[in-house]
Amino acid sequence: MTSEQLEQSSPQLEARVATLEAELAHMKQLLLPQFSHF
């Protein structure tokens, strides 16, 4: 993969990463209360 291809795909990658991070934060908020007794 060339740097030009990476630059073209980076906006999509960044959007995907942002979505994944949001989902991770949401899952942490859901799961942390269940594990707080440990």
Secondary structure, DSSP 4 states (H G I P E B T S, - for coil): --HHHHHHHHHHHHHHHHHHHHHHHHHHHHHHHHHTT-
